[in-house]
Amino acid sequence: MIEWLEKSGLIPEDKVIMHSCYEARKEKYKDKVWTVKWEPWDLCGSEVVLLEGFNGGFATEYLKKVEG
C-alpha cells in the first residue's frame, strides 16, 4: 500500500454507510447499511473496499463505519 495513503481501518464484516458522494444521494442507497467484504487496497491513489451487493471497489473516504 502507498505509504502516504490514509488508512480507514475498515476490515471485512464491518458495517458502513455511504456519505458525501453521488451514490449516497440516490434513493436506493440512502441510509443503506453495507457490509465490507474485503480488506482495503490502493486503487490509483485511493483506498477502496469491496461492499457486499455493490459492484466494484468503493472509496473508503465516502464510507462511515456504523457502530453497534
Residue pairs with C-beta under 8 A, 6 or more apart in sequence:
1 7
1 41
1 42
1 47
2 42
2 45
5 42
5 45
5 46
5 47
6 47
7 40
7 47
8 40
8 47
8 49
8 60
8 61
8 63
9 65
10 16
10 36
10 40
10 49
10 60
10 63
10 65
11 36
11 39
12 36
12 37
12 38
12 39
13 35
13 36
14 35
14 36
14 65
15 33
15 34
15 35
15 36
15 65
15 66
16 33
16 34
16 35
16 36
16 51
16 63
16 64
16 65
16 66
17 24
17 31
17 32
17 33
17 34
17 63
17 64
17 66
18 24
18 29
18 32
18 34
18 58
18 62
18 63
18 64
19 62
19 63
19 64
20 62
21 59
21 62
23 29
23 58
23 62
24 30
24 62
33 66
34 51
34 52
34 53
34 54
34 63
35 51
35 52
36 49
36 50
36 51
36 52
37 49
37 50
37 51
37 52
38 49
38 50
39 49
40 47
40 48
40 49
40 60
41 47
41 48
41 49
41 57
42 48
43 57
46 59
46 60
46 61
47 59
47 60
47 61
48 57
48 58
48 59
48 60
49 57
49 58
49 60
49 63
50 56
50 57
50 58
51 58
